[in-house]
Amino acid sequence: MRVLHLTDPHLFADADGELRGVVTAESLARVLDHYRDADWTADLVIATGDLVQDDSEGAYRRFAAQLGALELPVHVVPGNHDVPALMEETLPRPPFQITSIAAQDDWILAGVDTRVEGLASGAIADAEFERLEAALAAAEPQHALVFMHHAPVDVGSRWLDSVGMEAADAVLERLAGNSKTRAVLFGHVHQAYDKRHGDLQVIGTPSTCRQFKPMSDEFAVDDRPPAYRRIELKPDGRFDTTLVWI
């Protein structure tokens, strides 16, 4: 099963809306065009939050139009810039599935809500963890890809880690404690991350627009281009990932 991972497009209702010098709708279009032109076809899309920047219905409709043109199922979770009520109102089902947990082929695709109202940082509430664990236990497949907005690890950038996941070590330990979980996929940090933590692979994908400078103590943007990730999930629980810079 092939997964196209996109994250942090930060769209505006205005097609010319800019984030730190990047027209985000145009940048996302470049990413999607690159995907279409490549010799690689996904079975579904996972988008890990910060879909919009301006809290508007128009921005979500723009996201729906751009992603809907792929004619693929699209699994989304909210980020700290998202407005869940507007997501529910404006993203049509199908093809969009919001914070869903679904079995497909030999895998469980499990979206987790890490958004905390009014904060840039994230957390996983006990009720959300219980929902995840109950769904994994009930599902027939034995391999799970869990996806969320915030990173369940520190990424080595002091300012970013200060707005990361609350109690990240405990979150990662609980995620790793589930025997079905093979990998955790996230966004938020606008940079690449791909490291093994025990038996769990933790994978972050850069934004489809502007990136943050890695290993920076203070806020700093990077000149690296937009990016997306290709993931291939194998029947035996193994997987391959390829990070694609545009």
C-alpha positions as CSV (number, residue, x, y, z in Angstrom):
1,M,0.0,0.0,0.0
2,R,1.4,3.3,-1.0
3,V,0.9,6.5,1.1
4,L,1.5,10.1,0.0
5,H,2.4,12.1,3.1
6,L,1.7,15.9,2.9
7,T,1.9,18.3,5.9
8,D,1.6,21.9,6.9
9,P,0.3,23.5,3.7
10,H,-0.9,26.6,5.7
11,L,-3.4,27.7,3.0
12,F,-5.3,31.0,2.9
13,A,-8.7,31.8,1.4
14,D,-6.8,34.2,-0.9
15,A,-5.0,32.3,-3.6
16,D,-2.1,34.7,-3.3
17,G,-1.8,34.4,0.5
18,E,1.8,34.3,1.6
19,L,3.5,32.7,4.6
20,R,7.1,34.0,5.2
21,G,7.4,34.9,1.5
22,V,5.9,31.7,0.1
23,V,2.5,31.7,-1.7
24,T,1.2,28.6,0.0
25,A,-1.5,27.5,-2.5
26,E,1.1,27.8,-5.4
27,S,3.6,25.8,-3.3
28,L,1.1,23.0,-2.7
29,A,0.2,23.0,-6.3
30,R,3.9,22.5,-7.2
31,V,4.1,19.6,-4.8
32,L,1.0,17.9,-6.3
33,D,2.2,18.5,-9.8
34,H,5.6,16.9,-8.9
35,Y,3.7,13.9,-7.5
36,R,1.5,13.6,-10.6
37,D,4.5,13.8,-12.9
38,A,6.6,11.1,-11.1
39,D,6.5,7.4,-11.8
40,W,4.9,6.6,-8.5
41,T,1.2,6.4,-7.7
42,A,-0.3,6.5,-4.2
43,D,-3.3,4.5,-2.9
44,L,-4.1,7.3,-0.4
45,V,-3.0,10.6,1.1
46,I,-2.2,11.4,4.8
47,A,-2.2,15.1,5.6
48,T,-0.9,15.8,9.2
49,G,-2.4,19.2,10.0
50,D,-1.9,22.9,9.7
51,L,-4.0,22.7,6.6
52,V,-4.8,26.4,6.8
53,Q,-3.3,29.5,8.1
54,D,-6.1,32.1,8.3
55,D,-8.8,30.1,10.1
56,S,-11.2,30.5,7.2
57,E,-13.7,28.3,5.5
58,G,-12.3,29.5,2.2
59,A,-8.9,28.1,3.0
60,Y,-10.4,24.7,3.8
61,R,-12.4,24.7,0.5
62,R,-9.1,25.5,-1.3
63,F,-7.5,22.5,0.4
64,A,-10.5,20.3,-0.5
65,A,-10.3,21.4,-4.1
66,Q,-6.5,20.9,-4.5
67,L,-6.4,17.5,-2.7
68,G,-9.8,16.3,-4.1
69,A,-8.4,16.6,-7.6
70,L,-6.1,13.6,-6.9
71,E,-9.2,11.4,-6.6
72,L,-7.7,9.5,-3.7
73,P,-8.8,8.9,-0.1
74,V,-7.4,11.7,2.1
75,H,-6.9,11.1,5.8
76,V,-6.4,14.3,7.8
77,V,-5.7,15.3,11.4
78,P,-5.8,18.8,12.8
79,G,-2.8,20.9,13.7
80,N,-2.5,23.8,16.0
81,H,-3.4,26.3,13.2
82,D,-6.6,24.3,12.3
83,V,-10.2,24.9,13.3
84,P,-11.8,21.4,13.8
85,A,-15.4,22.7,13.4
86,L,-14.5,24.2,10.0
87,M,-12.7,21.0,8.9
88,E,-15.9,19.0,9.7
89,E,-18.1,21.5,7.8
90,T,-16.0,22.0,4.7
91,L,-14.1,18.8,4.0
92,P,-16.5,16.4,2.1
93,R,-16.7,12.8,3.1
94,P,-15.6,11.0,0.9
95,P,-12.8,11.5,0.0
96,F,-11.8,13.1,3.3
97,Q,-11.6,11.2,6.6
98,I,-10.9,13.3,9.7
99,T,-8.9,11.8,12.6
100,S,-10.1,8.4,11.5
101,I,-8.8,4.9,12.4
102,A,-9.3,2.5,9.5
103,A,-8.1,-0.9,8.5
104,Q,-6.9,-1.2,5.0
105,D,-5.2,-4.3,3.5
106,D,-2.7,-5.5,6.1
107,W,-2.4,-2.2,8.0
108,I,-4.3,0.1,10.4
109,L,-4.1,3.8,9.5
110,A,-4.7,5.6,12.8
111,G,-5.1,9.3,13.1
112,V,-4.6,10.9,16.5
113,D,-5.7,14.4,17.5
114,T,-2.8,16.3,19.3
115,R,-4.3,19.8,19.1
116,V,-4.8,21.8,22.3
117,E,-7.1,24.7,22.0
118,G,-5.2,28.0,22.2
119,L,-1.7,26.5,22.2
120,A,0.9,26.0,19.6
121,S,2.1,22.9,21.5
122,G,0.3,19.6,21.5
123,A,-0.8,16.8,23.8
124,I,-2.6,13.5,23.6
125,A,-5.5,13.3,26.1
126,D,-6.1,10.1,27.9
127,A,-9.5,9.7,26.1
128,E,-7.7,10.0,22.8
129,F,-5.1,7.4,23.7
130,E,-7.9,5.1,24.9
131,R,-9.7,5.5,21.6
132,L,-6.6,4.7,19.7
133,E,-5.7,1.6,21.8
134,A,-9.2,0.2,21.7
135,A,-9.4,0.6,17.9
136,L,-6.0,-1.1,17.4
137,A,-7.0,-3.9,19.7
138,A,-10.3,-4.5,17.8
139,A,-8.8,-4.3,14.3
140,E,-7.8,-7.4,12.5
141,P,-4.5,-6.2,10.9
142,Q,-1.4,-6.6,13.0
143,H,0.5,-3.5,11.7
144,A,-0.4,0.1,12.5
145,L,0.8,3.4,11.0
146,V,-0.1,6.1,13.6
147,F,-0.2,9.7,12.4
148,M,-0.5,13.1,14.2
149,H,0.5,16.7,13.9
150,H,2.9,17.2,16.7
151,A,6.2,15.3,17.1
152,P,6.2,12.7,19.9
153,V,10.0,13.4,20.2
154,D,12.3,16.4,20.6
155,V,13.9,17.3,17.3
156,G,16.9,19.1,18.7
157,S,15.7,22.7,18.1
158,R,15.1,24.4,21.4
159,W,12.4,26.8,20.2
160,L,10.5,24.1,18.3
161,D,10.8,21.6,21.1
162,S,9.2,24.2,23.4
163,V,6.1,24.1,21.3
164,G,6.2,20.3,20.7
165,M,4.4,17.5,22.4
166,E,3.6,17.7,26.1
167,A,5.2,14.9,28.0
168,A,6.8,13.6,24.8
169,D,8.8,10.8,26.5
170,A,5.7,9.4,28.1
171,V,3.7,9.7,24.8
172,L,6.4,7.9,22.9
173,E,6.6,5.1,25.5
174,R,2.9,4.6,25.4
175,L,2.8,4.5,21.6
176,A,5.8,2.1,21.5
177,G,4.0,-0.1,24.1
178,N,1.4,-1.2,21.6
179,S,2.6,-4.3,19.8
180,K,0.9,-3.3,16.5
181,T,2.4,0.1,16.1
182,R,5.2,0.1,13.5
183,A,5.7,3.8,12.8
184,V,4.5,7.2,13.9
185,L,4.2,9.9,11.2
186,F,4.0,13.7,12.1
187,G,4.4,17.2,10.8
188,H,4.5,20.5,12.7
189,V,8.3,20.9,12.7
190,H,8.7,21.9,9.0
191,Q,11.9,19.8,8.6
192,A,12.8,16.2,8.1
193,Y,13.1,13.6,10.8
194,D,13.5,9.8,10.5
195,K,14.9,7.9,13.5
196,R,14.4,4.6,15.3
197,H,13.2,4.7,18.9
198,G,13.4,1.1,20.1
199,D,11.1,-0.9,17.9
200,L,9.3,2.2,16.6
201,Q,10.2,4.4,13.6
202,V,9.3,8.0,14.1
203,I,9.1,10.0,10.9
204,G,8.6,13.7,10.3
205,T,8.1,15.3,6.9
206,P,8.9,18.9,5.9
207,S,6.1,21.3,4.9
208,T,4.7,21.8,1.4
209,C,5.6,25.5,1.9
210,R,8.3,27.1,4.1
211,Q,10.8,25.1,6.2
212,F,12.3,25.8,9.7
213,K,16.1,25.7,10.1
214,P,17.1,22.4,11.9
215,M,19.0,22.5,15.2
216,S,18.3,26.2,15.8
217,D,17.9,27.5,19.3
218,E,15.9,30.5,18.1
219,F,13.2,30.8,15.5
220,A,14.8,30.6,12.0
221,V,13.5,29.7,8.6
222,D,15.4,27.5,6.2
223,D,15.9,28.0,2.4
224,R,15.1,24.3,1.6
225,P,12.3,23.8,-0.8
226,P,8.8,22.3,-0.4
227,A,8.7,18.5,0.2
228,Y,6.5,15.5,0.5
229,R,7.1,11.8,1.5
230,R,6.4,8.5,-0.2
231,I,5.7,5.6,2.0
232,E,5.3,2.0,1.0
233,L,3.6,-0.3,3.6
234,K,4.4,-4.0,3.1
235,P,2.2,-6.9,4.1
236,D,4.7,-8.2,6.7
237,G,4.8,-4.9,8.6
238,R,8.0,-3.5,7.0
239,F,7.9,-0.2,5.2
240,D,10.0,2.0,3.0
241,T,10.0,5.8,2.9
242,T,11.4,8.3,0.5
243,L,11.6,12.0,1.2
244,V,11.1,14.1,-2.0
245,W,12.3,17.7,-2.1
246,I,10.8,19.8,-4.9
